[in-house]
Amino acid sequence: MDLTELLARLRQEFSLSSREVKELEKVLPEMFDFSNSHGFDLDDMGKLGLAAHMVSFLQRLQARKMVADIGAEVRAQIDSGWMRIARQMTGPLFQEHDLGEDESEIALIALHLGAAKARAEEAKQTQKEKERNPTEVAAGGAKDQGGDR
């Protein structure tokens, strides 16, 4: 899904203003590039999930309201690497809006990144299995489409 298609979908789903779309046009490519530079491409679901969160995140920043605290217990379970990456991604946005960093916002973005990475690894593993066992995959596919014949 390219940026134009993603923004059109967000505009429709969230009834975004032109100003909000402009901010997303600036922020999303930077976030996607940042994730790519840290070793993974976001798939369409990952892009959509992160972008949808960014819509509400940017709206909260503009209203100077933050998400409800998710709690230290939950934050402690999130990979510190994802937290670091999410902090680096969001730091400029917090600064631009003259707000201190919000650990719950950062944690929610870290969860999106971690989920996207997990999906990418699962897809890569599935592809490897298909390449190793093409006959099993083909047989499995035939079974799924109506059983053995």
Summary of the structure (lengths in Angstrom):
residues: 149
radius of gyration: 18.9
end to end distance: 38.3
largest distance: 66.5
contacts: 395
relative contact order: 0.11
helix: 77%
strand: 0%
